[in-house]
Amino acid sequence: MYNRRSQVKEPVTNYILTEEIISDIFWSGYGLNYKHTRVVPSGGALFPLELYGVIMQDVGKIKKGLYHYSPSLNALELISEEEDVFDITSYIMM
């Protein structure tokens, strides 16, 4: 692992995420596959986690805000679109 090098030659700039890419990211993080089991491992198949994401700018039909991912529906639930969601300074531990 120490000697591993990235395959990326130049950083990607000015790349815009689409609704499809955002959907794939959330699904890959905690979604259900074709066997209706999770795509991530879990000891005892308990799957005790919840997946949240902050979308920083509008992407198609997805408005900026804090979202919760529902694996059973493969859908995002808007929790908040208030501006304080984007202020992470209150979450930083000193």
MIDOSE-1310 file (N, C-alpha, C; in nm, 2 decimals, decimal comma, always signed):
residues 94
mynr	+0,08/-0,12/+0,00/+0,00/+0,00/+0,00/+0,09/+0,13/+0,00; +0,20/+0,12/+0,07/+0,28/+0,24/+0,08/+0,34/+0,28/-0,06; +0,36/+0,19/-0,14/+0,42/+0,22/-0,27/+0,32/+0,25/-0,38; +0,19/+0,24/-0,35/+0,08/+0,25/-0,45/+0,08/+0,40/-0,50
rsqv	+0,06/+0,41/-0,63/+0,05/+0,54/-0,70/-0,08/+0,55/-0,78; -0,14/+0,67/-0,78/-0,26/+0,69/-0,85/-0,24/+0,68/-1,00; -0,34/+0,63/-1,07/-0,34/+0,62/-1,22/-0,37/+0,76/-1,28; -0,42/+0,85/-1,20/-0,46/+0,98/-1,26/-0,34/+1,06/-1,29
kepv	-0,32/+1,11/-1,41/-0,21/+1,19/-1,45/-0,23/+1,33/-1,42; -0,35/+1,38/-1,45/-0,38/+1,52/-1,42/-0,51/+1,53/-1,35; -0,53/+1,62/-1,25/-0,65/+1,63/-1,18/-0,77/+1,68/-1,28; -0,88/+1,62/-1,25/-1,00/+1,66/-1,33/-1,05/+1,79/-1,28
tnyi	-1,07/+1,89/-1,37/-1,13/+2,02/-1,33/-1,25/+2,05/-1,40; -1,33/+2,13/-1,35/-1,46/+2,17/-1,41/-1,55/+2,06/-1,45; -1,55/+1,96/-1,36/-1,64/+1,84/-1,38/-1,77/+1,86/-1,31; -1,88/+1,84/-1,37/-2,01/+1,85/-1,31/-2,07/+1,71/-1,29
ltee	-2,12/+1,69/-1,17/-2,19/+1,56/-1,14/-2,33/+1,57/-1,20; -2,38/+1,46/-1,25/-2,51/+1,45/-1,30/-2,60/+1,38/-1,20; -2,73/+1,38/-1,22/-2,82/+1,31/-1,13/-2,79/+1,16/-1,12; -2,75/+1,11/-1,24/-2,72/+0,96/-1,25/-2,59/+0,93/-1,17
iisd	-2,49/+1,02/-1,18/-2,37/+0,99/-1,10/-2,39/+1,00/-0,95; -2,47/+1,10/-0,91/-2,50/+1,11/-0,77/-2,58/+0,99/-0,72; -2,67/+0,94/-0,80/-2,75/+0,82/-0,77/-2,65/+0,70/-0,75; -2,56/+0,69/-0,85/-2,46/+0,58/-0,84/-2,37/+0,59/-0,72
ifws	-2,33/+0,71/-0,68/-2,25/+0,72/-0,56/-2,32/+0,68/-0,43; -2,45/+0,72/-0,42/-2,52/+0,68/-0,30/-2,55/+0,53/-0,30; -2,59/+0,47/-0,42/-2,61/+0,33/-0,43/-2,49/+0,25/-0,40; -2,38/+0,29/-0,45/-2,25/+0,22/-0,42/-2,21/+0,23/-0,27
gygl	-2,26/+0,33/-0,21/-2,22/+0,35/-0,06/-2,31/+0,26/+0,03; -2,43/+0,23/-0,01/-2,52/+0,16/+0,09/-2,64/+0,10/+0,02; -2,64/+0,08/-0,11/-2,76/+0,04/-0,18/-2,79/-0,11/-0,18; -2,89/-0,15/-0,25/-2,93/-0,29/-0,26/-2,90/-0,34/-0,40
nykh	-2,84/-0,46/-0,41/-2,81/-0,52/-0,54/-2,93/-0,60/-0,60; -2,90/-0,67/-0,71/-3,01/-0,75/-0,77/-3,06/-0,86/-0,69; -2,99/-0,91/-0,59/-3,03/-1,02/-0,50/-3,11/-0,96/-0,38; -3,12/-0,82/-0,38/-3,19/-0,75/-0,27/-3,11/-0,76/-0,14
trvv	-2,98/-0,77/-0,15/-2,89/-0,76/-0,04/-2,80/-0,63/-0,06; -2,75/-0,59/+0,05/-2,67/-0,47/+0,05/-2,54/-0,49/-0,03; -2,49/-0,38/-0,09/-2,36/-0,38/-0,17/-2,24/-0,37/-0,08; -2,26/-0,35/+0,05/-2,15/-0,34/+0,14/-2,16/-0,45/+0,25
psgg	-2,04/-0,50/+0,30/-2,05/-0,60/+0,40/-2,09/-0,55/+0,54; -2,15/-0,63/+0,62/-2,19/-0,60/+0,76/-2,18/-0,72/+0,84; -2,12/-0,71/+0,96/-2,11/-0,82/+1,05/-2,25/-0,86/+1,10; -2,28/-0,99/+1,08/-2,42/-1,04/+1,12/-2,53/-0,98/+1,03
alfp	-2,50/-0,92/+0,92/-2,60/-0,86/+0,83/-2,69/-0,77/+0,90; -2,64/-0,69/+0,99/-2,72/-0,60/+1,07/-2,73/-0,46/+1,00; -2,64/-0,42/+0,92/-2,64/-0,30/+0,85/-2,69/-0,18/+0,94; -2,61/-0,15/+1,04/-2,65/-0,05/+1,14/-2,63/+0,10/+1,10
lely	-2,58/+0,12/+0,98/-2,55/+0,26/+0,94/-2,66/+0,33/+0,86; -2,65/+0,46/+0,85/-2,74/+0,54/+0,77/-2,64/+0,62/+0,68; -2,68/+0,65/+0,56/-2,60/+0,73/+0,47/-2,66/+0,87/+0,45; -2,58/+0,97/+0,47/-2,63/+1,11/+0,45/-2,53/+1,18/+0,35
gvim	-2,58/+1,27/+0,28/-2,49/+1,35/+0,19/-2,53/+1,49/+0,18; -2,43/+1,58/+0,17/-2,46/+1,72/+0,15/-2,43/+1,75/+0,00; -2,53/+1,80/-0,07/-2,52/+1,85/-0,21/-2,50/+2,00/-0,20; -2,38/+2,04/-0,25/-2,35/+2,18/-0,24/-2,40/+2,28/-0,34
qdvg	-2,45/+2,22/-0,45/-2,52/+2,31/-0,55/-2,62/+2,23/-0,62; -2,72/+2,29/-0,68/-2,83/+2,22/-0,75/-2,77/+2,14/-0,87; -2,82/+2,02/-0,88/-2,78/+1,93/-0,99/-2,91/+1,87/-1,05; -2,96/+1,93/-1,16/-3,08/+1,89/-1,23/-3,20/+1,90/-1,13
kikk	-3,27/+1,79/-1,10/-3,38/+1,80/-1,01/-3,34/+1,79/-0,87; -3,21/+1,76/-0,84/-3,16/+1,76/-0,70/-3,12/+1,89/-0,66; -3,19/+1,95/-0,56/-3,15/+2,08/-0,51/-3,05/+2,07/-0,40; -2,97/+2,18/-0,38/-2,87/+2,17/-0,28/-2,93/+2,15/-0,14
glyh	-2,87/+2,08/-0,05/-2,92/+2,05/+0,08/-2,86/+1,93/+0,14; -2,91/+1,90/+0,26/-2,87/+1,77/+0,33/-2,97/+1,66/+0,30; -2,92/+1,55/+0,26/-3,01/+1,44/+0,22/-2,98/+1,31/+0,30; -3,08/+1,23/+0,31/-3,07/+1,09/+0,37/-3,10/+1,00/+0,25
ysps	-3,02/+0,89/+0,24/-3,04/+0,79/+0,14/-3,12/+0,67/+0,19; -3,22/+0,64/+0,12/-3,31/+0,52/+0,15/-3,27/+0,41/+0,06; -3,20/+0,30/+0,11/-3,16/+0,19/+0,02/-3,28/+0,11/-0,03; -3,39/+0,10/+0,05/-3,50/+0,02/+0,00/-3,58/+0,09/-0,11
lnal	-3,57/+0,22/-0,12/-3,64/+0,29/-0,23/-3,54/+0,34/-0,33; -3,41/+0,33/-0,30/-3,30/+0,38/-0,38/-3,33/+0,53/-0,41; -3,36/+0,61/-0,31/-3,40/+0,74/-0,32/-3,34/+0,83/-0,22; -3,33/+0,96/-0,25/-3,28/+1,06/-0,16/-3,40/+1,13/-0,09
elis	-3,39/+1,16/+0,04/-3,49/+1,23/+0,11/-3,42/+1,36/+0,15; -3,48/+1,47/+0,11/-3,43/+1,60/+0,15/-3,46/+1,63/+0,30; -3,36/+1,65/+0,38/-3,38/+1,67/+0,52/-3,38/+1,82/+0,55; -3,29/+1,90/+0,48/-3,28/+2,04/+0,51/-3,21/+2,11/+0,39
eeed	-3,26/+2,23/+0,36/-3,20/+2,31/+0,26/-3,16/+2,44/+0,31; -3,16/+2,45/+0,45/-3,12/+2,57/+0,52/-2,97/+2,60/+0,50; -2,93/+2,72/+0,50/-2,79/+2,76/+0,47/-2,69/+2,71/+0,58; -2,74/+2,69/+0,71/-2,65/+2,64/+0,81/-2,60/+2,50/+0,79
vfdi	-2,67/+2,42/+0,70/-2,62/+2,29/+0,67/-2,49/+2,29/+0,61; -2,46/+2,40/+0,54/-2,33/+2,41/+0,46/-2,22/+2,47/+0,55; -2,25/+2,51/+0,67/-2,15/+2,57/+0,76/-2,09/+2,46/+0,85; -1,98/+2,40/+0,81/-1,92/+2,29/+0,88/-1,84/+2,33/+1,00
tsyi	-1,82/+2,46/+1,02/-1,73/+2,51/+1,13/-1,78/+2,46/+1,27; -1,91/+2,45/+1,28/-1,96/+2,41/+1,41/-1,94/+2,26/+1,44; -1,90/+2,18/+1,34/-1,87/+2,04/+1,35/-1,73/+2,01/+1,37; -1,64/+2,10/+1,35/-1,50/+2,08/+1,36/-1,46/+2,08/+1,51
mm	-1,39/+1,98/+1,55/-1,35/+1,97/+1,69/-1,21/+2,03/+1,71; -1,20/+2,11/+1,81/-1,07/+2,18/+1,83/-0,99/+2,09/+1,93
